Amino acid sequence: VSDGHHNPSFTCILICPRSGELFLSGYLLDGSEFDEKNGLLWYKSKDKSQFAASARALDCFHFRNANNNEEAFCGNVPYSADQSTVTLQSLRDVHGVPRRILDSVSLKQDRARRVSL
């Protein structure tokens, strides 16, 4: 995505390889700049957006295992797996993610679920 001045921005959807759970880029606590559009966080670099999604997943996994979030990477509140609201439908309906991206996410999510069985 571009901001109209040819400055690209990036967001990321991390797919857990074991469960197929989806994690969006989170609010990094390192002071990184981002823009929020349609509930998605857009960073100035692809690497930063990927780190932000990974960090959000790590925060949630740590919270689930230790039931605390003392060493968080993101400012987002961590959640348990049954509290996750990120679905393919919410990505389409709430966040406006294009169908071609959703199709790719769906394939990878299905593959992750098959591997975990």
Residue pairs with C-beta under 8 A, 6 or more apart in sequence:
1 8
1 9
1 10
1 11
1 37
1 42
2 8
2 9
3 9
3 35
7 44
8 44
9 34
9 35
9 42
9 43
9 44
10 42
10 43
10 44
10 45
10 46
10 48
10 49
11 24
11 25
11 40
11 41
11 42
11 43
11 49
12 24
12 25
12 46
12 49
12 50
12 52
12 53
13 22
13 23
13 24
13 53
13 86
13 91
13 97
13 101
13 105
14 22
14 23
14 24
14 50
14 53
14 54
14 56
14 57
15 21
15 22
15 23
15 105
15 108
15 109
15 112
16 22
16 23
16 57
16 112
17 112
17 115
17 116
18 112
18 115
18 116
19 81
19 112
19 113
19 116
20 109
20 110
20 112
20 113
20 116
21 81
21 84
21 86
22 84
22 86
22 87
22 88
22 91
22 105
22 109
23 53
23 54
23 56
23 57
23 60
23 86
24 40
24 41
24 53
24 56
24 86
25 34
25 40
25 41
25 42
25 43
25 49
25 50
25 52
25 53
25 56
26 41
26 52
26 53
26 55
26 56
26 59
26 73
26 74
26 75
26 76
27 34
27 41
27 52
27 74
27 75
27 76
28 34
28 48
28 51
28 52
28 55
28 73
28 74
28 75
29 72
29 73
29 74
29 75
32 43
32 48
32 52
33 43
33 44
34 41
34 42
34 43
34 44
34 52
35 41
35 42
36 42
38 94
38 95
38 96
39 94
39 95
40 95
40 97
41 49
41 52
42 49
43 49
43 52
52 74
55 73
55 74
56 73
56 74
56 76
58 73
59 69
59 72
59 73
59 74
59 76
59 78
60 78
60 79
60 80
62 68
62 69
62 71
62 72
62 78
63 69
63 78
63 79
63 80
64 78
64 80
64 81
69 77
69 78
72 78
88 102
88 105
88 106
88 109
91 97
91 102
91 105
92 99
92 102
97 105
